[in-house]
Amino acid sequence: MRVVLALGLLALAAFCAFGFLATYEPMDGGALGWRIGYGAALAACT
């Protein structure tokens, strides 16, 4: 059970890390909210 939970959290952390990095690509405003959201979710997983 612990392995399944660890793999799920690892997948969620990877998703958040890539999402956080993707917000540094050029976009039409509103990136700060996404950065804060992805950063907070990533911090919650680690």
Beta strands, then each sheet from edge to edge (+ up, - down):
end
